[in-house]
Amino acid sequence: MKRLKFLALVLAGLMIFAGGAFADVVYTTVDAGYTSGSIGAVAGGEISPGGSSNLPNDTKVFSFTDHSGRERVLFRENTDASADSVTIYSTPGNWDRSDVEVNGNWFGKNIYGVETFGDYLYLVTNQTDNWPEQGSGQVIRVDMRNGYKFVDSYDLKNLVEDDKGEWRCGGVAIKEFGGDIYVVTAVFNLSLSRQFKASEVIKFGNGLLQEPVVSVPVGKNAVGLTGGAAFYKGKLYIGCLGSAMGQPQVDGGYWEVDLAGMTSRQIINLDEYDALGLDGPYSGSGIAIAEDDGAAFLMLLDDSDYDNPKARLYVTDVDQIVGGSIGTEVSDFPGKTGGSWGVSYDEYTKTFWCMAGEELQAWRKDGSFIRSFTPADLGDNISYVAVVEDASGDGSDSSGDGSGSGSSGGGGGCDSGLLGGFGGLGLLALLALYAGPASRASSKCRRG
């Protein structure tokens, strides 16, 4: 059965990507009942929906650049098993090593972000068990040189002081900077469902998963996956949801973390909605920044009524954001429903991608609208998205072990996990916001 499933994913990937030199985004969908999904791609503005169907309802996709400078795409399926099922592909057009399927407890449960440094792939997970026995997440290091083999891991439960065993620490995003690994976590209460403490950004020195060197606090219920956090000139910009689904929106906003000095500060307080010209409280559900010039998009969300969410999209830039401004509104998504909300930036096409409930939208830097991809276009409701950039070279790989002997240099996909790991910061999409207590409602984003 595993071999058949593996073959199905390989063939699906070939059907999706064989026709183009690169795909702007790779995405997953989920049906209205949140029971199954599929994968697809938008390549050069053309869409290839439904390449593989009947995937689990919580299938996410990430992109990263391996140790040889070649871009890879990682699909993770969150099933009832104790660990995710993971399949790794070459980027579109480079099907030299189209997949490396990895199953095992070491790969962790509910992967929220991936990042690379040197020969290693780092993954951050949101939990270690299925709901309701959900445990804290992990940071995992894998050697890419020889079949993506496990090296070591760090249990995020070590960061939670909890005599009664009620609190959990889930990883939501990951980023490498200056040879160090930074992980964004969300701390939530399991028995008192949907209560949160301040999230933290923790630093692991020299790429080693030993005790964190230092940590700094940010807001409650930090968003990771695609579009929840962004990186720009040595700083992380993190959206925080504050309260969880079904409750009044409080404690939401955006935080800035200076990675060099490991200091943090709130830059936009969404509780002060009157001063921001808003019609009520919102949460900080998405941010994407163009690293070439600081152009940015912000997304605000009120999903206290999950069936009738209110969202707003703003075009802005880093200077405005750090000055406390949310920018200029470009859409309030009239009539849009669904659980996937977030923004990502594609450095290759200079396009901002927005998950708007059930559909995927493309926007220019200046805030002008390009087009939308509806569920009918995508094959079903948008669930998760990762930006990919074509790697140069012929994509040949004769090693047979996925090590990638080529020297092509290619991009690193916005979503290398948070930012690279963000996913979609790279970006990693705000998918549905709560799958477990540390998140919102489903896989979709990012909430746990």
Buried (B, 14 or more C-beta within 10 A) or exposed (E): EEEEBBEBBBEBBBBBBEBBEBBBBBBBBBBEEBEBBBBBBBBEEEBBBBBBBEBBBBBBBBBBBBBBBBBBBBBBBBBEEEBBBBBBBBBBBBBBBBBBBBBEEBBBBBBBBBBBBEBBBBBBBBBBBBEEEBBBBBBBBBBBBEEBEBBEBBBBBEBBEBEEEEBBBBBBBBBBBEEBBBBBBBBBBBEEEBBBBBBBBBBBBEBEBEEBEEBBBBBBBBBBBBBBBBBBEEBBBBBBBBBBBBEEBEBBBBBBBBBEEBEBEBBBBBBEBEEBEBEEBBBBBBBBBBBEEBBBBBBBBBBBEBEEBBBBBBBBBBEBBBEBBBBEBBBEBEEBEBBBBBBBBBBBBEBBBBBBBBBBBBBEBEBEEEEBBEBEBBBBBBBBBBBBBBBBBEBEBEBEEBBBEBEBBBBBBBBBBBBBBBBBBBBBBBBBBBBBBBBBBBBBBBBB
